[in-house]
Amino acid sequence: MSTNTTALSLREDERQRCEIWTRVMGYHRPVSSFNLGKQSEHAERKHFVEPMVHRNA
C-alpha cells in the first residue's frame, strides 16, 4: 500500500469555512450557534478513539 503525502496549498480566497456540528440533547446543532460559554465548554471536551478489535476468523 502506498501513501500519497503531497501537501495541498490554497490561497486565503480559495478557502472555505468548515462548520462543526455536535450532538446536544439528542439532536445535532452547529457549534457556531452556541453562546460563548457553551462554545468554551465544547472546546474543552476530551475526545477518545475506541481501539480496533481484531478477531481471528
Secondary structure, DSSP 8 states (H G I E B T S, - for coil): -----------GGG------EEEETTEEEEGGGS-HHHHHHHHT-------------
